[in-house]
Amino acid sequence: VQLQAFGGGLVQAGGSLRLTCTASGRFVSVGLMSWYRQAPGKEREMVGKVDNGDPPSVTGRFTISRDNAQNTLFLQMNDLRPEDRGVYYCNANIKRHWRRDHDNFWGQGTQVTVSS
């Protein structure tokens, strides 16, 4: 199982980015999916989460949604600010057929830089 996150980059303050994270490999289902951010010199913190069947999660300037058919998680970030910079990671609970429970997986991270 792999989680691949992409869509980061350099953007000016006030701009927007849409991050995408896709789960691939052999599995039965994807449960809770989340985005985390790790700013320079700080601990990783959760940006938001959305479970299977949940509506999009809107927190201020950020919207988290998912496409269950594509096993994909999105993070739409609007009106970006310099303090939003960091490495954004996706996280997901994934059920593989030989495992009784979901296991937790991390993506590799995608860098977001916001210039002032």
C-alpha positions in Angstrom: 0.0 0.0 0.0 1.2 3.5 -0.9 -0.1 7.0 -0.2 1.2 9.5 -2.7 0.7 13.1 -2.1 1.3 15.8 -4.6 0.3 19.3 -5.6 2.5 21.4 -3.3 4.7 24.2 -4.6 5.5 27.9 -4.3 2.6 30.3 -4.2 2.2 34.0 -3.4 0.3 35.0 -0.4 -3.4 35.1 -1.2 -3.1 32.3 -3.7 -4.5 28.8 -3.7 -3.3 25.3 -3.9 -5.0 22.0 -4.1 -3.2 19.0 -2.7 -4.1 15.5 -3.7 -3.3 12.2 -2.0 -4.1 8.8 -3.6 -4.0 5.4 -2.0 -2.8 2.6 -4.2 -1.9 -1.1 -3.9 -3.9 -4.1 -2.6 -6.4 -3.3 0.0 -10.1 -3.7 0.8 -11.1 -0.3 1.9 -9.9 3.1 3.1 -11.3 4.5 6.3 -10.4 7.8 7.9 -8.1 10.1 5.8 -6.4 13.1 7.2 -4.0 15.9 6.3 -1.2 17.0 8.6 1.3 19.8 8.3 4.8 20.1 9.7 6.1 23.6 9.7 9.9 24.2 10.0 11.1 23.5 13.5 7.7 22.4 14.7 5.9 19.2 15.3 3.5 17.7 12.9 -0.1 18.8 13.4 -3.4 17.8 12.0 -5.0 20.1 9.5 -8.2 18.1 9.2 -9.8 14.8 8.5 -12.7 13.2 6.7 -14.0 9.7 7.2 -15.6 7.4 4.6 -19.1 8.8 3.9 -18.5 12.2 5.5 -19.2 15.4 3.7 -16.3 17.7 3.0 -14.7 19.3 6.0 -14.4 23.1 5.9 -12.1 24.9 8.3 -11.8 28.5 7.5 -9.7 28.8 4.3 -9.2 25.0 4.0 -11.5 22.4 2.6 -10.9 18.7 2.9 -12.8 16.3 0.7 -12.4 12.8 -0.8 -13.3 10.7 -3.7 -14.0 7.3 -2.4 -14.2 5.7 -5.8 -10.7 6.9 -6.5 -9.4 6.4 -3.0 -8.2 10.0 -3.1 -8.1 12.8 -0.5 -8.0 16.5 -1.4 -7.0 19.6 0.5 -8.1 22.9 -1.1 -6.2 25.8 0.4 -7.3 29.3 -0.4 -6.0 32.7 0.6 -2.7 31.2 1.6 -0.5 32.9 4.1 3.2 32.6 4.9 2.4 30.8 8.1 0.7 28.0 6.1 4.0 26.9 4.8 5.4 23.5 5.6 5.4 19.9 4.5 1.9 18.5 4.1 1.4 14.8 4.8 -1.6 12.6 4.2 -2.5 9.9 6.5 -5.1 7.1 6.1 -6.4 4.0 7.8 -6.5 1.2 5.3 -7.9 -2.3 5.5 -6.0 -5.0 3.8 -7.8 -8.3 3.2 -5.4 -10.4 5.4 -5.6 -8.0 8.3 -8.5 -7.9 10.8 -8.3 -4.2 11.4 -7.3 -1.1 9.5 -3.6 -0.1 9.6 -2.3 3.4 9.5 -0.3 4.7 6.6 1.6 8.0 5.9 2.3 9.6 2.6 5.7 11.0 1.7 4.7 14.7 2.1 4.5 17.6 -0.3 6.1 20.9 0.3 4.1 24.1 0.4 5.8 27.5 0.4 4.0 30.8 0.6 5.9 34.0 -0.3 4.8 37.3 1.2 
